[in-house]
Amino acid sequence: MGVLQCSKKYGNERLEAACSKAITMKSCTYSTISTILKNGQDKILASTTSKPTPRHENLRGSEAYV
């Protein structure tokens, strides 16, 4: 019920975005969703593109662990 009450203060769109972010964080609790809304983290788009690890002489690849 507490999560639903957040929609009165923040609106349905922000609540939906906060819940989606909480799901990706695997922490769907009231305190997590509330913190996301309070800090405006729901407005930040999650980066879905991953950047490749740059080459460096000290980094070993997966072949080092076979």
Secondary structure, DSSP 8 states (H G I E B T S, - for coil): -HHHHHHHHH-HHHHHHHHHHHHHHT---HHHHHHHHHHTGGGS------------TT---GGGG-
